[in-house]
Amino acid sequence: MTDIDRCDVLILGASFAGIEVLHQLRRSRAGRELSVVVVDRQAEHGYIPLCQERLVERLPPERSALATADCVALDPHARYVVGEVVTFAATDPGGIVELASGARVLGRYVVIALGSVLAPPPALPGGERLLGYKLGPEFAASRARLAALLGGAAEGAAPGAPGPRVVVIGGGVSGVELAGELAHLAQVRPAGWVAPQVTLVDGGDRLLRGLCGRAARQALRALQRQGVDVRLGTRVVQVDADAVELRAASGVAERLPCAAAFWAGGVRPAPLLARMALPHTSAGWLAVGPTLQCFVDVSVARPELFACGDAVRILGGTGEWPTMQRAIECLWQAKVVARNILRLASRPSGDPRGPAPLRPHRLREDFAYGVSIGARSLIAYGPVSVDLGVLGVWFRRFLMRQYFARYGGPRPPTSAARAIGPASTS
């Protein structure tokens, strides 16, 4: 067993929420004096809000990924650990993690920002055959599978012959965007690819259930104009190697042959969360209070454990708060966490006044949504939805560039990242 490495702030997870906590800490003099260790299984992170464009190579993946480890390495008081968290235990104060490499890190303050996984329900027969595209390893595998499928189908294909069928499961924002990007390959695609036939399947009676009815109707029309076969009121009941088994609300069953099927029907808690001896919701998410502390009981005297981002659900007031599960919400929560850590650090241990009062996260339920649908794009705000055409696509890429600028921009990974113990990307 290796020695324990100690730091002021230990951040588990370096995607949107985790890296933003570090960014917010460094904005103040007190925060720049804290030593920080960031742990993540990936050295770089693709820009998740545009992962559909990255998957079909409409947006070059190498120019839409943040070299997270290199960015952290520029900070003289921060270190980046590429490794797999095996165990986590709360201590007094803070918490300690052990990595697959055997390295152990103890943080005075701990931020858990491990996100979520894009995966179907375990009970779906053949669900393991469905492709995900959110995180690094699964994104790379799905991108390679799609390139091989569409590139291979082009070899020897007759002009005008239909391409292989690709099925997208889930009619929320992610599924609509992925179906739109796949359909857009009929207009613009990498050299040597053919355009796929695209089917979008959703069990509800409309698309984009989280948005207004006008947005749902606009999205349906945009997809159908681009040739997408939209199956509403239809569920996938089994996934085979070369087909998906469908069942309509009427009870009619159908076997739909396809070359690949993508899961866009929702996320689940990362498996590691279940192994953490911390409060959980009934669905398995980490339960936090409005101040984003893992102990939702405000009377608990150990306030050093925080969690934010997709991994958490906030409990307070009348129950569980709604969540957008969007990158912007991760950034808002990270700002609250950083400020609360600085408030706690402003009082020494054993201060007779007790821990400093903390700020709560503010619930925002009326933020605008942008939805890219291949050649079209929508922006929805409450009951209003406007079709922006290609302008919305450009604007979302502009937001990506602004985000990268906060950390120095996307760069190829280098050996500059410092790690504790042997690196592990398992």
Secondary structure per residue as TSV (DSSP state, phi and psi in degrees):
chain	resnum	aa	ss	phi	psi
A	1	M	-	360.0	134.3
A	2	T	-	-79.3	166.1
A	3	D	-	-67.6	161.0
A	4	I	E	-87.1	129.6
A	5	D	E	-93.9	137.2
A	6	R	E	-116.1	147.1
A	7	C	E	-150.6	166.6
A	8	D	E	-73.9	-45.7
A	9	V	E	-128.3	125.3
A	10	L	E	-110.5	119.9
A	11	I	E	-111.0	120.1
A	12	L	E	-102.1	108.4
A	13	G	-	106.7	129.8
A	14	A	-	-126.8	23.1
A	15	S	S	-81.1	-148.7
A	16	F	H	-53.0	-51.2
A	17	A	H	-69.8	-47.6
A	18	G	H	-63.8	-48.7
A	19	I	H	-68.0	-28.3
A	20	E	H	-72.1	-32.3
A	21	V	H	-58.9	-46.8
A	22	L	H	-61.3	-44.5
A	23	H	H	-58.3	-44.4
A	24	Q	H	-70.0	-36.6
A	25	L	H	-60.9	-39.8
A	26	R	T	-76.6	-2.1
A	27	R	T	-80.2	-11.1
A	28	S	S	-120.8	157.1
A	29	R	H	-62.7	-43.3
A	30	A	H	-62.1	-39.1
A	31	G	H	-68.8	-33.0
A	32	R	H	-70.8	-17.2
A	33	E	T	-85.1	-11.8
A	34	L	S	-80.7	136.9
A	35	S	-	-82.5	136.4
A	36	V	E	-130.2	136.9
A	37	V	E	-119.6	128.1
A	38	V	E	-110.8	129.0
A	39	V	E	-117.5	129.1
A	40	D	E	-156.4	152.4
A	41	R	S	-78.2	-11.2
A	42	Q	-	-117.9	145.5
A	43	A	S	-87.4	-18.3
A	44	E	S	-141.2	160.8
A	45	H	E	-135.1	123.4
A	46	G	E	-67.8	154.3
A	47	Y	-	-76.9	100.5
A	48	I	G	-62.1	-39.4
A	49	P	G	-58.9	-21.4
A	50	L	G	-116.7	29.4
A	51	C	H	-64.8	-27.2
A	52	Q	H	-66.9	-42.5
A	53	E	H	-66.3	-34.4
A	54	R	H	-68.8	-37.7
A	55	L	H	-63.3	-41.7
A	56	V	T	-90.6	6.1
A	57	E	T	65.0	21.9
A	58	R	S	-69.2	-31.2
A	59	L	S	-116.3	119.1
A	60	P	-	-56.6	120.1
A	61	P	G	-56.4	-35.5
A	62	E	G	-71.0	-17.9
A	63	R	G	-102.9	6.5
A	64	S	S	-129.5	30.4
A	65	A	E	-129.1	138.3
A	66	L	E	-90.3	126.3
A	67	A	-	-77.1	75.7
A	68	T	H	-58.1	-46.7
A	69	A	H	-60.8	-41.2
A	70	D	H	-65.5	-38.3
A	71	C	H	-63.0	-43.8
A	72	V	H	-66.3	-35.2
A	73	A	H	-64.2	-19.1
A	74	L	T	-72.4	-15.3
A	75	D	S	-90.2	118.3
A	76	P	T	-67.3	-16.7
A	77	H	T	-110.5	19.4
A	78	A	E	-132.5	149.3
A	79	R	E	-131.7	150.3
A	80	Y	E	-115.9	129.6
A	81	V	E	-113.3	117.7
A	82	V	E	-89.1	107.7
A	83	G	-	-172.4	167.2
A	84	E	-	-100.2	124.0
A	85	V	E	-73.5	126.6
A	86	V	E	-99.3	-47.9
A	87	T	E	-137.4	154.9
A	88	F	E	-138.1	138.1
A	89	A	E	-139.1	136.8
A	90	A	E	-71.8	142.2
A	91	T	-	-125.4	-177.3
A	92	D	S	-125.4	95.8
A	93	P	S	-95.9	174.6
A	94	G	S	75.1	-141.3
A	95	G	E	-163.2	166.4
A	96	I	E	-132.5	140.5
A	97	V	E	-118.8	150.5
A	98	E	E	-118.8	135.5
A	99	L	E	-101.2	165.3
A	100	A	T	-59.8	-27.1
A	101	S	T	-73.3	-12.1
A	102	G	S	97.9	-11.7
A	103	A	-	-67.0	146.2
A	104	R	E	-127.6	139.4
A	105	V	E	-131.4	130.9
A	106	L	E	-112.8	126.0
A	107	G	E	-114.9	137.9
A	108	R	E	-66.9	-39.0
A	109	Y	E	-122.5	140.6
A	110	V	E	-125.1	135.5
A	111	V	E	-120.9	119.0
A	112	I	E	-99.5	113.2
A	113	A	-	-134.6	56.9
A	114	L	-	-87.0	-0.7
A	115	G	-	69.1	-153.4
A	116	S	E	-136.7	172.3
A	117	V	E	-119.3	140.4
A	118	L	E	-88.1	103.1
A	119	A	-	-154.2	147.9
A	120	P	-	-76.1	168.2
A	121	P	-	-59.6	140.4
A	122	P	T	-58.9	-24.9
A	123	A	T	-78.6	-8.3
A	124	L	S	-74.5	115.1
A	125	P	T	-59.8	128.6
A	126	G	T	77.6	9.9
A	127	G	G	-59.1	-24.9
A	128	E	G	-66.7	-14.3
A	129	R	G	-82.1	-14.3
A	130	L	S	-71.9	143.2
A	131	L	B	-91.0	136.0
A	132	G	-	-106.2	169.3
A	133	Y	-	-154.8	22.0
A	134	K	S	-89.3	-51.8
A	135	L	S	-96.9	167.8
A	136	G	H	-50.3	-63.0
A	137	P	H	-62.7	-44.2
A	138	E	H	-70.3	-34.8
A	139	F	H	-63.5	-46.6
A	140	A	H	-61.4	-41.7
A	141	A	H	-66.7	-42.0
A	142	S	H	-69.8	-37.5
A	143	R	H	-63.1	-42.6
A	144	A	H	-66.4	-38.6
A	145	R	H	-64.9	-43.0
A	146	L	H	-66.4	-41.6
A	147	A	H	-63.8	-41.1
A	148	A	H	-67.5	-39.0
A	149	L	H	-66.6	-51.9
A	150	L	H	-78.4	-31.3
A	151	G	H	-73.8	-41.0
A	152	G	H	-66.9	-34.7
A	153	A	H	-68.5	-21.9
A	154	A	H	-74.1	-23.6
A	155	E	T	-72.3	116.9
A	156	G	T	77.1	4.7
A	157	A	-	-74.8	142.6
A	158	A	-	-71.0	143.8
A	159	P	T	-56.3	132.1
A	160	G	T	80.8	-1.7
A	161	A	-	-68.3	142.3
A	162	P	-	-65.7	144.0
A	163	G	-	-79.0	178.3
A	164	P	-	-65.8	151.4
A	165	R	E	-84.8	134.3
A	166	V	E	-120.7	131.3
A	167	V	E	-107.1	135.0
A	168	V	E	-112.9	126.7
A	169	I	E	-106.3	116.0
A	170	G	-	121.3	122.9
A	171	G	-	-107.3	26.3
A	172	G	S	-80.6	-165.9
A	173	V	H	-58.2	-46.6
A	174	S	H	-63.0	-45.1
A	175	G	H	-66.2	-41.4
A	176	V	H	-63.0	-42.6
A	177	E	H	-66.6	-41.1
A	178	L	H	-66.0	-44.3
A	179	A	H	-60.8	-39.6
A	180	G	H	-64.2	-41.9
A	181	E	H	-67.2	-40.9
A	182	L	H	-63.0	-40.8
A	183	A	H	-67.4	-32.4
A	184	H	H	-66.9	-15.5
A	185	L	T	-64.4	-17.5
A	186	A	T	-67.6	-23.2
A	187	Q	T	-99.4	-46.9
A	188	V	S	-136.7	127.6
A	189	R	-	-152.7	160.3
A	190	P	-	-60.0	151.5
A	191	A	T	-58.6	133.6
A	192	G	T	90.1	-4.1
A	193	W	-	-93.6	154.8
A	194	V	-	-106.6	160.6
A	195	A	-	-84.1	134.8
A	196	P	-	-81.1	161.1
A	197	Q	E	-82.6	136.6
A	198	V	E	-121.8	130.1
A	199	T	E	-122.3	131.1
A	200	L	E	-111.8	126.0
A	201	V	E	-116.8	132.3
A	202	D	-	-146.9	141.3
A	203	G	S	-78.6	-12.6
A	204	G	S	-85.4	-179.3
A	205	D	S	-95.7	4.8
A	206	R	S	-159.3	161.2
A	207	L	S	-84.3	166.7
A	208	L	-	48.5	56.8
A	209	R	T	-62.7	-22.3
A	210	G	T	-80.0	-9.1
A	211	L	S	-113.2	177.7
A	212	C	-	-70.8	163.0
A	213	G	H	-61.9	-34.6
A	214	R	H	-62.3	-42.8
A	215	A	H	-62.4	-39.6
A	216	A	H	-62.2	-43.4
A	217	R	H	-68.1	-40.6
A	218	Q	H	-64.3	-41.3
A	219	A	H	-64.5	-41.7
A	220	L	H	-61.4	-46.2
A	221	R	H	-63.6	-41.2
A	222	A	H	-63.5	-41.9
A	223	L	H	-66.9	-45.2
A	224	Q	H	-65.9	-36.3
A	225	R	H	-63.6	-26.9
A	226	Q	T	-93.2	8.9
A	227	G	T	91.7	9.8
A	228	V	-	-77.5	132.4
A	229	D	E	-86.0	103.2
A	230	V	E	-95.5	122.7
A	231	R	E	-113.1	97.3
A	232	L	-	-90.0	160.6
A	233	G	S	61.8	29.8
A	234	T	E	-133.6	135.7
A	235	R	E	-118.0	148.5
A	236	V	E	-88.0	121.4
A	237	V	E	-107.0	-12.0
A	238	Q	E	-163.6	145.9
A	239	V	E	-118.5	118.1
A	240	D	-	-101.7	176.3
A	241	A	S	-65.5	-29.3
A	242	D	S	-130.8	17.6
A	243	A	E	-167.4	163.9
A	244	V	E	-120.5	140.5
A	245	E	E	-91.8	123.4
A	246	L	E	-111.3	152.1
A	247	R	E	-139.3	119.3
A	248	A	E	-77.7	164.9
A	249	A	T	-60.5	-26.9
A	250	S	T	-73.9	-9.2
A	251	G	S	97.2	-7.8
A	252	V	-	-68.9	130.0
A	253	A	E	-102.0	150.9
A	254	E	E	-149.9	141.1
A	255	R	E	-104.1	112.8
A	256	L	E	-103.6	107.8
A	257	P	E	-62.2	140.4
A	258	C	-	-155.8	154.9
A	259	A	S	-88.4	-23.5
A	260	A	E	-160.8	151.9
A	261	A	E	-137.2	133.3
A	262	F	E	-107.7	139.6
A	263	W	E	-92.7	120.0
A	264	A	-	-132.4	28.2
A	265	G	S	-95.6	12.5
A	266	G	-	130.8	164.6
A	267	V	E	-109.4	161.8
A	268	R	E	-129.5	161.7
A	269	P	E	-61.2	143.9
A	270	A	-	-60.4	137.2
A	271	P	H	-54.0	-31.9
A	272	L	H	-61.6	-30.7
A	273	L	H	-59.1	-36.5
A	274	A	H	-65.7	-23.3
A	275	R	T	-89.7	1.1
A	276	M	S	-94.0	128.1
A	277	A	-	-79.5	66.7
A	278	L	S	-134.2	164.0
A	279	P	-	-62.4	138.9
A	280	H	B	-127.8	156.5
A	281	T	-	-81.6	172.3
A	282	S	T	-64.1	-23.2
A	283	A	T	-88.7	-2.5
A	284	G	S	98.9	2.4
A	285	W	-	-79.9	156.5
A	286	L	E	-68.5	132.3
A	287	A	E	-95.6	124.6
A	288	V	E	-127.0	159.4
A	289	G	-	-84.5	178.1
A	290	P	T	-58.2	-24.9
A	291	T	T	-83.5	2.3
A	292	L	-	68.8	27.2
A	293	Q	B	-90.3	145.7
A	294	C	S	-71.1	-23.4
A	295	F	-	-94.8	105.9
A	296	V	-	-73.4	-14.9
A	297	D	-	-79.8	114.3
A	298	V	T	-67.8	-12.5
A	299	S	T	-80.9	-11.6
A	300	V	-	-65.2	132.7
A	301	A	S	-88.6	3.1
A	302	R	-	-113.7	94.0
A	303	P	-	-98.8	19.0
A	304	E	-	-88.1	-5.3
A	305	L	E	-101.8	121.4
A	306	F	E	-122.1	157.0
A	307	A	E	-147.0	147.4
A	308	C	-	-156.2	168.8
A	309	G	G	87.4	-157.9
A	310	D	G	-62.7	-20.5
A	311	A	G	-74.3	-11.2
A	312	V	E	-119.3	158.6
A	313	R	E	-130.1	134.7
A	314	I	E	-90.5	129.9
A	315	L	E	-111.3	131.2
A	316	G	E	175.0	153.3
A	317	G	T	68.7	-115.2
A	318	T	T	-90.7	1.6
A	319	G	E	145.5	-146.0
A	320	E	E	-79.0	131.2
A	321	W	-	-75.0	148.0
A	322	P	-	-69.4	156.5
A	323	T	-	-136.4	143.7
A	324	M	-	-84.0	-20.7
A	325	Q	-	49.2	53.6
A	326	R	S	-127.6	160.5
A	327	A	H	-58.9	-39.3
A	328	I	H	-63.7	-34.8
A	329	E	H	-67.1	-36.4
A	330	C	H	-60.2	-41.2
A	331	L	H	-66.5	-41.5
A	332	W	H	-61.7	-45.2
A	333	Q	H	-66.1	-40.1
A	334	A	H	-60.5	-37.5
A	335	K	H	-64.0	-41.2
A	336	V	H	-64.0	-44.7
A	337	V	H	-60.2	-47.0
A	338	A	H	-60.8	-44.1
A	339	R	H	-64.5	-38.0
A	340	N	H	-71.0	-35.6
A	341	I	H	-62.1	-43.0
A	342	L	H	-64.6	-36.6
A	343	R	H	-65.3	-43.9
A	344	L	H	-64.0	-40.9
A	345	A	H	-69.7	-16.4
A	346	S	T	-73.8	-13.9
A	347	R	S	-116.7	131.1
A	348	P	-	-67.6	157.4
A	349	S	T	-60.4	135.8
A	350	G	T	85.4	6.6
A	351	D	-	-57.8	128.2
A	352	P	T	-60.7	-19.3
A	353	R	T	-79.4	-9.7
A	354	G	-	80.5	-174.3
A	355	P	S	-62.4	148.7
A	356	A	-	-65.5	146.2
A	357	P	-	-64.7	139.8
A	358	L	-	-108.3	157.9
A	359	R	-	-87.5	140.4
A	360	P	-	-85.9	156.2
A	361	H	-	-71.0	145.2
A	362	R	-	-101.9	125.9
A	363	L	-	-72.8	128.2
A	364	R	-	-121.4	117.9
A	365	E	-	-113.5	0.0
A	366	D	-	-123.1	36.3
A	367	F	-	-89.1	146.1
A	368	A	-	-69.4	147.4
A	369	Y	E	-111.8	136.9
A	370	G	E	-109.2	136.5
A	371	V	E	-131.6	115.1
A	372	S	E	-91.4	132.2
A	373	I	E	-129.8	67.5
A	374	G	T	66.3	-110.6
A	375	A	T	-80.8	-6.9
A	376	R	E	-120.3	170.3
A	377	S	E	-155.7	148.9
A	378	L	E	-122.9	154.4
A	379	I	E	-130.0	125.8
A	380	A	E	-119.3	134.0
A	381	Y	E	-140.3	106.0
A	382	G	T	61.4	-128.2
A	383	P	T	-83.1	-0.7
A	384	V	E	-101.1	134.9
A	385	S	E	-140.6	127.6
A	386	V	E	-122.9	133.6
A	387	D	E	-85.0	114.4
A	388	L	-	-96.8	0.0
A	389	G	T	63.1	-138.6
A	390	V	H	-78.9	-11.6
A	391	L	H	-60.9	-40.0
A	392	G	H	-64.8	-37.1
A	393	V	H	-62.3	-45.6
A	394	W	H	-61.7	-43.0
A	395	F	H	-65.1	-38.8
A	396	R	H	-67.1	-33.7
A	397	R	H	-70.2	-34.8
A	398	F	H	-61.1	-42.5
A	399	L	H	-62.6	-36.6
A	400	M	H	-62.0	-45.2
A	401	R	H	-64.4	-38.0
A	402	Q	H	-64.7	-39.1
A	403	Y	H	-63.7	-48.1
A	404	F	H	-61.6	-33.6
A	405	A	H	-62.8	-25.5
A	406	R	T	-62.8	-28.0
A	407	Y	T	-117.2	8.6
A	408	G	T	104.7	-0.9
A	409	G	-	87.8	164.0
A	410	P	-	-71.0	134.1
A	411	R	-	-141.1	150.8
A	412	P	-	-60.3	141.5
A	413	P	-	-58.8	144.2
A	414	T	-	-126.9	-177.0
A	415	S	T	-87.9	11.2
A	416	A	T	-73.1	-22.2
A	417	A	-	-66.4	132.5
A	418	R	-	-96.1	136.0
A	419	A	-	-127.2	153.2
A	420	I	S	-96.6	119.5
A	421	G	S	74.3	-179.4
A	422	P	S	-64.6	140.6
A	423	A	-	-72.3	146.4
A	424	S	-	-140.3	127.2
A	425	T	-	-116.3	22.1
A	426	S	-	-69.9	360.0
